[in-house]
Amino acid sequence: MKQPLAYVHPAAKIASSVVIDPFVTIDQNVEIGEGTRIGSNVTILEGTRIGRNCTIFPGAVIGAIPQDLKFHGEDTLAIIGDNTIIRECVTINRGTDARGRTVVGSNSLLMAYCHVAHDCIVGDHVIMSNATQLAGEVVVDNYAVIGGGTLIHQFCHIGPHVMIQGGALVNKDIPPYIKAAREPISYAGINSVGLRRRNFSNDVIREIQEIYRYLYLSSLNISDALDRIEAELPATRERDEIIQFVRNSKRGVIRGYM
């Protein structure tokens, strides 16, 4: 349902059940799926793809060109999955040649004043609390929860099921299943409450705790700890995921509690 005070480019592909409030601007080369609602004063720019049953609150700007001097007008995308909520004044920039797209997954919540920069990949069921700021090419995996006012450096990787303290300054990768807190940001234990809410068994949670005992609570360096984990702990999906994440980290992982 198009509101007469909104501007929708005639070439935009808008599903018939989309609700568009007054003073919305929707550019060309935009696609919006069934059941989505676009609040007043939202701006949706060229290259945006929004899925089904999303809610975009007033003042959000989706698909603006990157704030990156290496961007030279290439055709790129900003993609939002299904059932995602974008709150007031969120900004999501489209990609550059680096990845060609910025992605926010399905069933996620981006609270007011969050920023997702060019070429970020945000997974499904992610919660970004108010004023979280992602620099370019950050990856946030599924079920991560990021506290309000957190600043995440470009190229960082946030693992799945992570909980980050509000106001954190993140300049290293954060491995799966943990809490990250303090200043400077460091390991603060297992995200056991979040894991139980997502039906991880007590046995699996204990296995994850044992893995991080090697990584963060022993006197071993990271390389030796990974070797010991592989040699001494049984192979599980969670064990292998943690090992692969740490070994593949380009920025290095956050340190243990000092």
FENQUI-V706325 format. One record per residue. N is the residue number from 1. RES is the residue in one letter. PSI is psi in radians with two decimals (none if undefined). BURIAL is + if it has 16 or more other ideal C-beta (glycine too) atoms within 10 Angstrom, else -. Layout:
N,RES,PSI,BURIAL
N,RES,PSI,BURIAL
This chain:
1,M,1.93,-
2,K,2.23,-
3,Q,2.39,-
4,P,-0.34,-
5,L,0.09,-
6,A,2.71,+
7,Y,2.13,-
8,V,2.10,+
9,H,2.40,-
10,P,-0.36,-
11,A,-0.08,-
12,A,2.54,+
13,K,1.76,-
14,I,2.14,+
15,A,2.68,-
16,S,-0.46,-
17,S,0.05,-
18,V,2.37,+
19,V,2.19,-
20,I,2.07,+
21,D,3.00,+
22,P,2.62,-
23,F,0.36,-
24,V,2.53,+
25,T,2.16,-
26,I,2.10,+
27,D,3.11,+
28,Q,2.91,-
29,N,0.78,+
30,V,2.45,+
31,E,2.32,+
32,I,2.26,+
33,G,2.99,+
34,E,2.49,-
35,G,0.01,+
36,T,2.56,+
37,R,2.30,+
38,I,2.00,+
39,G,2.94,+
40,S,2.58,-
41,N,0.36,+
42,V,2.47,+
43,T,2.13,+
44,I,2.01,+
45,L,3.01,+
46,E,2.39,+
47,G,0.14,+
48,T,2.42,+
49,R,2.07,+
50,I,2.32,+
51,G,-2.76,+
52,R,2.57,+
53,N,0.59,+
54,C,2.79,+
55,T,2.11,+
56,I,2.05,+
57,F,2.87,+
58,P,2.49,+
59,G,-0.10,+
60,A,2.61,+
61,V,2.02,+
62,I,2.25,+
63,G,0.23,+
64,A,2.71,+
65,I,2.68,+
66,P,2.61,+
67,Q,1.09,-
68,D,2.10,+
69,L,-0.23,-
70,K,-0.14,-
71,F,2.27,+
72,H,0.62,-
73,G,0.23,-
74,E,2.69,-
75,D,1.99,-
76,T,3.07,+
77,L,2.75,+
78,A,2.08,+
79,I,2.29,+
80,I,2.32,+
81,G,-2.80,+
82,D,2.65,+
83,N,0.47,+
84,T,2.51,+
85,I,2.17,+
86,I,1.96,+
87,R,-3.03,+
88,E,2.35,+
89,C,0.35,+
90,V,2.51,+
91,T,2.27,+
92,I,1.95,+
93,N,2.63,+
94,R,3.05,+
95,G,-3.13,+
96,T,-2.98,+
97,D,-0.32,-
98,A,-0.86,-
99,R,-0.34,+
100,G,-0.09,-
101,R,2.59,+
102,T,2.37,+
103,V,2.30,+
104,V,2.20,+
105,G,-2.81,+
106,S,2.69,+
107,N,0.57,+
108,S,2.84,+
109,L,2.06,+
110,L,1.93,+
111,M,3.07,+
112,A,2.46,+
113,Y,0.26,+
114,C,2.67,+
115,H,2.28,+
116,V,1.92,+
117,A,3.12,+
118,H,2.41,+
119,D,0.27,+
120,C,2.62,+
121,I,1.89,+
122,V,2.24,+
123,G,-2.81,+
124,D,2.64,+
125,H,0.57,+
126,V,2.45,+
127,I,2.08,+
128,M,1.92,+
129,S,2.98,+
130,N,2.35,+
131,A,0.35,+
132,T,2.40,+
133,Q,2.05,+
134,L,2.14,+
135,A,-3.14,+
136,G,2.51,+
137,E,0.52,+
138,V,2.51,+
139,V,2.21,+
140,V,2.04,+
141,D,3.00,+
142,N,2.50,+
143,Y,0.25,+
144,A,2.54,+
145,V,2.13,+
146,I,2.14,+
147,G,2.77,+
148,G,2.53,+
149,G,0.24,+
150,T,2.42,+
151,L,2.17,-
152,I,2.13,+
153,H,2.65,-
154,Q,2.57,+
155,F,0.01,-
156,C,2.71,+
157,H,2.13,+
158,I,2.10,+
159,G,2.99,+
160,P,2.60,+
161,H,0.47,+
162,V,2.56,+
163,M,2.14,+
164,I,2.29,+
165,Q,2.51,+
166,G,2.56,-
167,G,0.23,-
168,A,2.63,+
169,L,1.90,-
170,V,2.02,+
171,N,0.16,+
172,K,2.90,+
173,D,2.60,+
174,I,1.98,+
175,P,2.89,+
176,P,2.64,+
177,Y,0.17,+
178,I,2.94,+
179,K,2.48,+
180,A,2.24,+
181,A,-3.01,+
182,R,3.11,-
183,E,2.04,-
184,P,2.81,-
185,I,2.36,+
186,S,2.98,+
187,Y,2.30,+
188,A,0.49,+
189,G,-3.12,-
190,I,2.51,+
191,N,1.11,+
192,S,-0.63,+
193,V,-0.81,-
194,G,-0.68,+
195,L,-0.71,+
196,R,-0.66,-
197,R,-0.45,-
198,R,0.37,-
199,N,0.47,-
200,F,2.36,+
201,S,2.82,-
202,N,-0.61,-
203,D,-0.75,-
204,V,-0.70,-
205,I,-0.72,+
206,R,-0.66,-
207,E,-0.75,+
208,I,-0.73,+
209,Q,-0.70,-
210,E,-0.69,-
211,I,-0.79,+
212,Y,-0.32,+
213,R,-0.72,-
214,Y,-0.78,+
215,L,-0.67,+
216,Y,-0.29,+
217,L,0.21,-
218,S,3.10,-
219,S,0.15,-
220,L,2.57,-
221,N,2.99,-
222,I,-0.78,+
223,S,-0.82,-
224,D,-0.67,-
225,A,-0.74,+
226,L,-0.71,+
227,D,-0.73,-
228,R,-0.69,-
229,I,-0.80,+
230,E,-0.66,-
231,A,-0.58,-
232,E,-0.32,-
233,L,2.50,-
234,P,2.57,-
235,A,2.19,-
236,T,2.93,-
237,R,-0.76,-
238,E,-0.74,+
239,R,-0.85,+
240,D,-0.60,-
241,E,-0.75,+
242,I,-0.80,+
243,I,-0.83,+
244,Q,-0.73,-
245,F,-0.86,+
246,V,-0.74,+
247,R,-0.57,-
248,N,-0.04,-
249,S,2.19,+
250,K,-0.54,-
251,R,-0.15,-
252,G,2.68,-
253,V,2.79,+
254,I,2.72,+
255,R,2.95,-
256,G,2.96,-
257,Y,2.27,-
258,M,none,-
